[in-house]
Amino acid sequence: MFQFRNGFFTLALVGAFASLAGAQESYEALEDLGEALFFDTNLSANRTQACATCHDPESGFADPRGMASIGDDGASFGDRNAPTLTYAALTPEFGRNKDGLWHGGQFWEGRAARLEDQAGGPPLNPIEMGMKDEAAVVARLKENELYVASFGTLFSADTLDDPQAGYAAMTAALAAFERTGQFQTFDSKYDRYLRGEEKLTSEELLGETLFFSQQFTNCNLCHQLNERPGAEGETFSNYQYFNIGVPKNPDLRALNGIKLDFLDEGLGAHPHVKGKEDGHRGKFKVPTLRNVAVTAPYMHNGVFEDLRTVVLFYNKYNSVSEARQINPETGQPFGPPPVPETLAEVELTEGPALKDREIDAIVAFLKTLTDRRYEHLLEE
């Protein structure tokens, strides 16, 4: 089993040597148990996939392998891109914000209200970790004596005797790990710049100005949580839901066998929203921009490979130039919005068209949001 501590992997042989003198008898902290579970492939049907498989700690806790993650069966693909888990713990629970708008929750449409709910999803998803039910997962937990002792110590002696209670305890442990400082370090170049520890280049400074400007761009309408730029703890998301017209991804649909005309309704399919409120089809949660430069591909369906393409996509709404309507990755026009009737036209069309220099500056600024331990990935 691999454990991730302070940005580095260390090989820890546990369980097999638990009976040896001096071996660890149990995890004393809930987050330590969660860390072990996060890297445990035995919690998937074929014992090949762990949480860390699709949320790789060395890749910004995202999946660097492609548009969507392959399942434990080695053949299944979903229809969405696995988002980074960095800073995910800071996402508010799904519900209404102070303005009465839906915000928060985990997954792209917020169907998991809390981090614990999100942690419980993949093990039981047939195209992810593929376990039959909660009882099957708990049975795997009981195979590990270290787990048994730890759940007994951290919860109660009979926790794993009840599949529902045992599964809930497992998700609590995973969530506790994801709430540790390993996932939210706030030590990027931008953070260091705000603390006076480092300087931004002229290009990065221009990008910062453009990003937070209400005159030249509208980036911060959705990607700013705090009321003022430079505030401590900025996660670069207001966690609300918008339809920005992300085109369908034909390459992913060809890979997973889902028909191209299938509509991912996003928030419109959320159980608390579907059939009760109109105007939410095609909306997806605004993601954090922290570590965005090292967690490609982009958008909920992984349709864009390059960060500059993402900025160009936004810019197409403000430009009358035919050239600006072309996706540089395909050489073809950006695809049409799947749900044009809910498109966030006001948010998308504020500001003038950007020049190449300004687009490059915004990309440069976004790169400064990379946690220190991932900065080496910017050079690859």
Residue pairs with C-beta under 8 A, 6 or more apart in sequence:
1 12
1 13
1 14
1 15
1 36
1 39
1 40
2 9
2 10
2 11
2 12
2 39
2 52
3 9
3 10
3 12
3 35
3 36
3 39
4 35
4 38
4 39
4 52
4 57
4 182
5 35
5 182
6 182
7 182
7 373
9 57
9 58
14 24
14 36
14 146
15 144
15 145
15 146
15 147
17 23
18 24
18 25
18 145
18 146
19 145
24 146
25 146
25 149
26 146
26 149
26 150
26 152
26 153
26 154
27 33
27 36
27 146
27 150
27 153
27 154
28 153
29 176
30 154
30 172
30 173
30 176
31 173
31 176
31 177
31 179
31 180
32 177
33 147
33 150
33 151
33 154
33 173
33 176
33 177
34 172
34 173
34 174
34 175
34 176
34 177
34 178
35 177
36 146
36 147
37 43
37 51
37 147
37 170
37 173
37 174
37 177
38 50
38 51
38 52
38 174
38 177
38 178
39 50
39 51
39 52
40 50
40 144
41 47
41 48
41 49
41 50
41 53
42 140
42 143
42 144
43 50
43 123
43 129
43 131
43 137
43 140
43 141
44 50
44 72
44 123
44 128
44 129
44 130
44 131
45 72
45 73
45 129
45 130
45 131
45 132
46 72
46 73
46 74
46 130
48 72
48 74
49 71
49 72
49 128
49 129
51 119
51 122
51 174
53 63
53 69
54 63
54 69
54 82
54 122
54 128
55 61
55 62
55 63
55 82
55 84
55 85
56 62
56 63
56 64
57 182
59 294
59 295
59 374
59 377
60 84
60 86
60 291
60 294
60 295
60 371
60 374
60 377
61 84
61 85
61 86
61 183
62 82
62 83
62 84
62 85
62 291
62 295
63 69
63 81
63 82
64 296
66 297
66 302
67 81
67 249
67 251
67 252
67 255
67 297
67 301
67 302
67 303
68 77
68 78
68 79
68 80
68 81
68 82
68 252
68 255
68 256
68 301
68 302
69 77
69 78
69 82
69 128
70 76
70 77
71 77
71 78
71 125
71 126
71 127
71 128
71 129
71 130
72 128
72 129
72 130
73 127
73 130
76 126
76 127
76 128
76 256
77 127
77 252
77 255
77 256
78 127
78 128
78 256
79 252
79 253
79 256
79 258
79 262
79 264
79 301
80 108
80 264
80 300
80 301
80 302
81 297
81 298
81 299
81 300
81 301
81 302
83 108
83 287
83 295
84 287
84 288
84 290
84 291
84 295
85 178
85 183
86 183
86 184
86 288
86 290
86 291
86 371
87 183
87 184
87 235
87 288
87 290
87 291
88 106
88 115
88 118
88 178
88 183
88 288
89 115
89 175
89 178
89 179
89 183
89 184
90 184
90 233
90 235
91 104
91 105
91 106
91 115
91 237
91 239
92 103
92 104
92 239
93 104
93 105
93 113
93 114
94 102
94 103
94 104
94 105
94 106
94 110
94 111
94 112
94 113
94 114
94 270
94 272
95 102
95 103
95 104
95 105
95 113
96 102
96 103
97 103
97 104
97 239
97 240
101 240
101 241
102 110
102 240
102 241
102 267
102 270
102 273
102 280
103 238
103 239
103 240
103 241
103 285
104 110
104 113
104 239
104 285
105 111
105 112
105 113
105 285
106 112
106 113
106 114
106 115
106 117
106 118
107 118
107 121
107 285
108 266
108 284
108 285
108 300
109 241
109 265
109 266
109 267
109 269
109 270
109 283
109 284
109 285
110 241
110 267
110 270
110 285
111 270
111 271
112 118
112 120
112 121
114 175
115 175
115 178
115 179
116 168
116 171
116 172
116 174
116 175
117 171
118 175
119 170
119 171
119 174
119 175
119 178
120 167
120 168
120 170
120 171
121 128
122 128
122 129
123 129
123 131
123 137
124 131
124 133
124 134
124 137
131 137
131 140
133 163
134 163
134 164
134 166
134 167
135 163
137 163
137 166
137 167
137 170
138 160
138 163
138 166
138 167
138 170
141 147
141 148
141 151
141 160
141 166
141 170
142 148
142 160
147 160
148 160
151 159
151 160
151 166
151 169
152 159
152 160
154 169
154 173
155 165
155 169
159 165
159 166
159 169
160 166
160 169
185 371
185 372
185 373
186 232
186 233
187 371
187 372
188 290
188 368
188 369
188 370
188 371
188 372
189 198
189 200
189 367
189 368
189 369
189 370
189 372
189 375
190 200
190 208
190 365
190 368
190 369
192 198
192 372
193 199
193 200
193 368
194 230
194 232
200 208
200 365
200 368
201 364
203 360
203 361
203 364
204 361
204 364
204 365
204 367
204 368
206 357
206 358
206 361
206 364
206 365
207 361
207 362
207 363
207 364
207 365
207 366
207 368
208 229
208 365
208 368
209 216
210 216
210 217
210 219
210 354
210 358
210 361
210 362
210 365
211 217
211 219
211 220
211 223
211 362
211 365
211 366
212 219
212 220
212 224
212 229
213 220
214 220
214 350
215 351
216 351
216 352
216 354
216 358
217 351
217 354
217 362
218 347
218 348
218 350
218 351
219 314
219 362
220 229
221 347
221 350
222 237
222 238
222 240
222 242
222 286
222 347
223 236
223 237
223 238
223 286
223 289
224 234
224 236
224 238
225 233
225 234
225 235
225 236
225 237
225 238
225 239
226 233
226 234
235 288
235 290
236 288
236 289
236 290
236 369
237 285
237 286
237 287
237 288
237 289
238 286
239 285
239 286
240 285
240 286
241 266
241 267
241 280
241 283
241 284
241 285
241 286
242 283
242 284
242 286
242 344
242 347
243 266
243 281
243 282
243 283
243 284
243 337
243 339
243 342
243 343
243 344
244 314
244 343
244 344
244 347
244 348
245 317
245 336
245 337
245 338
245 340
245 343
245 348
246 284
246 299
246 300
246 301
246 303
246 313
246 337
246 338
247 303
247 334
247 335
247 336
247 337
247 338
248 260
248 301
248 303
248 335
248 338
249 301
249 302
249 303
250 260
252 301
252 302
252 303
253 259
253 260
253 262
263 281
263 282
263 338
263 339
264 282
264 300
264 301
264 338
265 274
265 280
265 281
265 282
265 339
266 280
266 281
266 282
266 283
266 284
266 300
267 273
267 280
267 281
267 283
267 284
267 285
268 274
268 280
268 281
268 282
268 283
268 339
268 342
269 281
270 280
273 280
279 342
280 342
281 339
281 341
281 342
282 337
282 338
282 339
282 342
282 343
283 342
284 300
289 366
289 369
290 369
290 370
290 371
291 369
291 370
291 371
291 374
292 298
292 307
292 366
292 369
293 307
293 363
293 366
293 367
293 369
293 370
293 377
293 378
294 370
294 374
294 377
294 378
296 304
296 305
296 306
296 307
297 303
297 304
297 305
298 304
298 305
298 307
298 309
298 310
299 310
304 310
304 313
304 327
304 329
305 329
306 328
306 329
307 363
307 366
307 367
308 328
308 359
308 360
308 363
309 327
309 328
309 329
311 354
311 359
311 362
311 363
312 324
312 327
312 328
312 359
313 327
313 334
314 348
315 324
315 353
315 354
315 359
316 324
316 325
316 334
317 345
317 348
317 349
318 348
318 349
318 351
318 352
318 353
318 354
319 325
319 353
319 354
320 353
321 353
324 353
325 333
325 334
326 332
326 333
326 334
327 333
327 334
327 335
337 343
354 362
367 378
370 377
370 378
